[in-house]
Amino acid sequence: MNHYSKSTKRGIFIFALLLLAIFVAPDLIQYFRPKPEIRIEQWSNVERQVTEKLNRESYFDYRKDRKKKHYSRPLSRFNPNDYGLEDWMALGLSEKQSAIVLKFTSRKIYSNEELKRIFVIPDELFNLIKDSTFYPERTKNLDKYTEYKLEQKLIVVAINRASLDDLLQAQDITIFDAKQIIRTRDNFGGFYSLSQLSEVWQATPEKIAVWEKYIQIDPENIRTININTASVKELSYHPYISWNLANSLVKLRSQNGFYKELREIKKSVLMTDELYEKLKHYLTIE
């Protein structure tokens, strides 16, 4: 039977302790180590981006809510014709909107139907004030001459020299439609016929019937183009003249000399009788 010396036994014991320490010590250290606090800078890029996005969305939602218009109910019954700029602004309209309302009420309105037609008053505000309004009675028993004079005050605009403000004086024409009418007029160089109102953007038969009550054609104010001096580019700017037609008209002028009569432009193979009837209002042979 073999016997180990004391030094050998001591070595074996120490070796066993070292093995035990190697396997057990990491678990003990992890168990007793204090849990570290997770800081924002230690988050992953993805986590940080998600958080920032949520914060931005919350901020913009807040800004959006602040931009929402808040309208107020009037404190008592009122006649819209008696309200001033500050009164309408107190209900929630902007200064510009209030000024437009005053343009309408300066001519007097007599019902909520007329009030609602004032395009700058939103439905939300109208619903708040419609039950608080009262109006003066219309004047009755007018003689024929007075009725005629009142009818004359309905504003008839010479469209080819009218400004946007002039057109907005006419009842029932919204600022959007007025801008489209003016834009179309400027593109043409003027209107020669009320039928051209059908070429206005978003015109409808119902709208045109209303516009015609307030618009007067003044053909003497149409802007014309001299067919004997205009370039292809200048001619092609007109909505009724394509680039090919403009080129054809200039070539005819180069080949035959200046036009002596306007109807000579009908020699172009691209000119139709219908198109000529339109263009004769916009071309001259000066």
C-alpha positions as CSV (number, residue, x, y, z in Angstrom):
1,M,0.0,0.0,0.0
2,N,1.4,3.3,-1.1
3,H,1.6,6.2,1.3
4,Y,1.8,9.9,0.2
5,S,4.1,12.2,1.9
6,K,2.8,15.2,3.7
7,S,4.1,17.6,1.0
8,T,2.3,15.6,-1.7
9,K,-1.0,15.6,0.1
10,R,-0.7,19.3,0.7
11,G,-0.1,19.9,-3.1
12,I,-3.1,17.8,-4.0
13,F,-5.3,19.7,-1.6
14,I,-4.1,23.1,-2.9
15,F,-4.7,21.9,-6.5
16,A,-8.3,20.9,-5.6
17,L,-9.0,24.3,-4.1
18,L,-7.7,26.0,-7.2
19,L,-10.0,23.9,-9.4
20,L,-12.9,24.8,-7.2
21,A,-12.1,28.5,-7.3
22,I,-11.8,28.4,-11.1
23,F,-15.3,26.9,-11.6
24,V,-17.2,28.6,-8.8
25,A,-15.7,32.0,-8.4
26,P,-17.2,33.6,-11.6
27,D,-20.7,32.8,-10.5
28,L,-20.1,34.2,-7.1
29,I,-18.7,37.4,-8.5
30,Q,-21.6,37.8,-10.9
31,Y,-24.1,37.2,-8.1
32,F,-22.7,39.7,-5.7
33,R,-21.7,42.4,-8.3
34,P,-24.1,45.5,-8.1
35,K,-26.4,45.9,-11.1
36,P,-25.2,48.8,-13.3
37,E,-27.6,51.7,-14.1
38,I,-28.4,51.8,-17.8
39,R,-27.7,55.2,-19.2
40,I,-29.3,56.8,-22.3
41,E,-25.9,56.9,-24.0
42,Q,-25.5,53.2,-23.7
43,W,-28.6,52.5,-25.7
44,S,-28.2,51.0,-29.2
45,N,-28.5,53.4,-32.1
46,V,-31.9,51.8,-33.1
47,E,-33.3,52.4,-29.6
48,R,-32.1,56.0,-29.6
49,Q,-33.6,56.7,-33.0
50,V,-36.9,55.3,-32.1
51,T,-37.1,57.4,-28.9
52,E,-36.1,60.5,-30.8
53,K,-38.8,59.9,-33.4
54,L,-41.5,59.4,-30.8
55,N,-40.4,62.7,-29.2
56,R,-40.5,64.5,-32.5
57,E,-44.0,63.2,-33.3
58,S,-45.2,64.2,-29.9
59,Y,-43.8,67.7,-30.4
60,F,-45.4,68.1,-33.9
61,D,-48.7,66.8,-32.6
62,Y,-48.5,69.5,-29.9
63,R,-47.7,72.2,-32.5
64,K,-50.5,71.0,-34.7
65,D,-53.0,71.2,-31.9
66,R,-51.9,74.7,-31.1
67,K,-52.5,75.8,-34.7
68,K,-56.1,74.6,-34.7
69,K,-58.5,77.6,-34.9
70,H,-60.7,78.2,-32.0
71,Y,-63.9,80.2,-32.6
72,S,-66.0,81.8,-29.9
73,R,-69.7,82.1,-29.5
74,P,-71.0,85.7,-29.3
75,L,-71.9,86.9,-25.8
76,S,-75.3,88.1,-26.9
77,R,-77.6,88.4,-29.9
78,F,-76.2,90.8,-32.6
79,N,-76.8,92.3,-36.0
80,P,-73.8,91.3,-38.2
81,N,-74.2,94.6,-40.0
82,D,-73.2,96.4,-36.8
83,Y,-70.1,94.4,-36.0
84,G,-66.8,96.0,-36.5
85,L,-63.3,94.6,-37.2
86,E,-62.5,93.9,-33.6
87,D,-65.9,92.2,-33.0
88,W,-65.3,89.7,-35.8
89,M,-61.7,89.1,-34.6
90,A,-63.0,88.4,-31.1
91,L,-65.1,85.6,-32.6
92,G,-61.9,84.0,-34.0
93,L,-61.4,85.5,-37.5
94,S,-58.1,86.9,-38.6
95,E,-57.8,90.6,-39.3
96,K,-57.8,90.0,-43.1
97,Q,-60.9,87.7,-42.9
98,S,-62.7,90.3,-40.7
99,A,-61.9,93.1,-43.2
100,I,-63.5,91.0,-46.0
101,V,-66.6,90.3,-43.9
102,L,-66.9,94.1,-43.4
103,K,-66.9,94.6,-47.2
104,F,-70.0,92.5,-47.5
105,T,-71.8,93.9,-44.4
106,S,-71.1,97.4,-45.6
107,R,-73.7,96.7,-48.3
108,K,-76.0,95.2,-45.7
109,I,-77.0,91.6,-45.4
110,Y,-80.5,90.5,-44.4
111,S,-80.4,86.8,-43.5
112,N,-78.2,83.9,-42.3
113,E,-78.2,82.6,-45.9
114,E,-76.4,85.7,-47.0
115,L,-74.1,85.5,-44.0
116,K,-73.1,82.0,-44.9
117,R,-72.2,83.0,-48.4
118,I,-69.4,85.1,-47.1
119,F,-66.7,82.7,-48.0
120,V,-64.2,83.6,-45.2
121,I,-66.6,82.6,-42.5
122,P,-65.9,78.8,-41.9
123,D,-68.8,76.4,-41.1
124,E,-67.5,75.9,-37.6
125,L,-67.9,79.6,-36.8
126,F,-71.2,80.0,-38.7
127,N,-72.7,77.2,-36.6
128,L,-71.7,79.0,-33.4
129,I,-73.3,82.3,-34.3
130,K,-76.2,81.5,-36.6
131,D,-78.7,81.3,-33.6
132,S,-77.5,84.6,-32.1
133,T,-78.0,86.8,-35.2
134,F,-80.8,89.2,-36.1
135,Y,-81.2,91.4,-39.2
136,P,-83.0,94.6,-40.2
137,E,-86.1,94.3,-42.4
138,R,-85.7,95.1,-46.0
139,T,-87.0,98.4,-47.1
140,K,-90.4,98.0,-48.8
141,N,-92.6,100.0,-51.1
142,L,-89.7,101.5,-53.1
143,D,-90.6,103.4,-56.2
144,K,-89.4,102.2,-59.6
145,Y,-86.6,104.7,-59.9
146,T,-85.1,103.7,-56.4
147,E,-85.4,100.0,-57.3
148,Y,-83.5,100.7,-60.5
149,K,-80.8,102.6,-58.7
150,L,-80.4,99.8,-56.1
151,E,-80.1,97.2,-59.0
152,Q,-77.4,99.4,-60.5
153,K,-75.4,99.1,-57.3
154,L,-75.0,95.3,-57.8
155,I,-71.5,96.1,-59.4
156,V,-70.9,95.5,-63.1
157,V,-67.2,95.0,-63.7
158,A,-65.5,95.9,-67.0
159,I,-63.5,92.7,-66.9
160,N,-60.6,93.4,-69.2
161,R,-59.3,96.3,-67.0
162,A,-60.6,95.1,-63.6
163,S,-58.3,94.3,-60.7
164,L,-58.8,91.4,-58.4
165,D,-60.3,93.8,-55.8
166,D,-62.7,95.2,-58.3
167,L,-64.0,91.7,-59.1
168,L,-64.3,90.8,-55.5
169,Q,-66.7,93.7,-55.0
170,A,-69.2,91.6,-57.0
171,Q,-71.5,89.5,-54.9
172,D,-71.3,85.7,-55.1
173,I,-67.8,85.5,-56.7
174,T,-65.3,83.8,-54.4
175,I,-61.7,84.8,-54.1
176,F,-60.7,81.5,-55.7
177,D,-62.9,82.0,-58.7
178,A,-62.0,85.7,-59.0
179,K,-58.3,84.7,-59.2
180,Q,-59.0,82.1,-61.9
181,I,-61.0,84.5,-64.0
182,I,-58.2,87.1,-63.8
183,R,-55.5,84.5,-64.6
184,T,-57.4,83.3,-67.6
185,R,-58.1,86.9,-68.8
186,D,-54.4,87.7,-68.5
187,N,-53.3,84.6,-70.4
188,F,-55.7,85.5,-73.3
189,G,-54.9,89.2,-73.2
190,G,-58.6,89.9,-72.4
191,F,-62.0,88.4,-73.0
192,Y,-63.9,89.2,-76.2
193,S,-67.0,87.2,-75.2
194,L,-68.7,85.9,-72.1
195,S,-68.6,82.5,-73.6
196,Q,-64.9,82.4,-72.8
197,L,-65.7,82.2,-69.1
198,S,-66.2,78.4,-69.7
199,E,-62.5,78.2,-70.2
200,V,-61.8,79.4,-66.6
201,W,-60.4,76.6,-64.4
202,Q,-63.1,74.8,-62.5
203,A,-65.9,76.8,-64.1
204,T,-69.3,75.2,-64.1
205,P,-72.6,76.3,-65.8
206,E,-73.9,77.3,-62.4
207,K,-70.9,79.5,-61.6
208,I,-70.9,81.1,-65.1
209,A,-74.6,82.0,-64.7
210,V,-73.6,83.9,-61.6
211,W,-70.5,85.5,-63.0
212,E,-72.3,86.8,-66.1
213,K,-74.5,89.0,-63.9
214,Y,-71.4,91.0,-62.8
215,I,-69.1,90.9,-65.8
216,Q,-69.2,93.2,-68.7
217,I,-67.0,92.6,-71.8
218,D,-64.9,95.6,-72.8
219,P,-63.2,94.5,-76.1
220,E,-61.4,97.8,-76.5
221,N,-59.1,96.8,-73.7
222,I,-58.0,93.5,-75.2
223,R,-54.2,93.2,-75.6
224,T,-53.3,92.4,-79.2
225,I,-50.2,91.0,-81.0
226,N,-48.8,92.5,-84.1
227,I,-48.7,89.6,-86.6
228,N,-46.1,91.4,-88.8
229,T,-43.5,91.8,-86.0
230,A,-44.1,89.0,-83.5
231,S,-41.7,86.1,-83.3
232,V,-42.6,82.4,-83.1
233,K,-42.0,82.5,-79.4
234,E,-44.2,85.5,-78.8
235,L,-47.0,84.1,-80.8
236,S,-46.8,80.7,-79.1
237,Y,-47.4,82.3,-75.7
238,H,-51.0,82.8,-76.6
239,P,-53.2,79.9,-75.4
240,Y,-55.0,79.7,-78.8
241,I,-51.7,79.4,-80.8
242,S,-49.6,76.3,-80.8
243,W,-45.9,76.4,-81.5
244,N,-46.5,74.7,-84.9
245,L,-49.1,77.3,-85.9
246,A,-46.9,80.2,-84.7
247,N,-44.0,78.8,-86.8
248,S,-46.3,78.4,-89.8
249,L,-47.6,82.1,-89.5
250,V,-44.0,83.4,-89.3
251,K,-42.9,81.3,-92.3
252,L,-45.8,82.7,-94.4
253,R,-44.8,86.2,-93.5
254,S,-41.1,85.5,-94.5
255,Q,-42.2,84.0,-97.8
256,N,-44.9,86.5,-98.8
257,G,-43.9,89.7,-97.0
258,F,-46.0,91.5,-94.4
259,Y,-49.6,90.6,-94.0
260,K,-51.8,93.2,-95.5
261,E,-55.1,91.8,-94.2
262,L,-55.6,89.7,-91.2
263,R,-57.6,87.1,-93.0
264,E,-54.4,86.2,-94.9
265,I,-53.4,84.1,-91.9
266,K,-56.0,81.6,-93.1
267,K,-53.5,80.5,-95.8
268,S,-51.8,78.5,-93.1
269,V,-52.9,74.8,-93.4
270,L,-53.1,74.7,-89.6
271,M,-55.6,77.6,-89.4
272,T,-59.3,76.6,-89.1
273,D,-62.3,78.8,-89.5
274,E,-63.2,78.3,-85.9
275,L,-59.7,79.2,-84.7
276,Y,-59.6,82.2,-86.9
277,E,-62.8,83.6,-85.4
278,K,-61.1,83.4,-82.0
279,L,-57.7,84.8,-83.0
280,K,-59.0,87.8,-85.0
281,H,-59.7,89.5,-81.7
282,Y,-56.0,89.1,-80.6
283,L,-54.0,89.8,-83.8
284,T,-53.3,93.0,-85.6
285,I,-51.4,94.0,-88.7
286,E,-50.0,97.3,-87.6
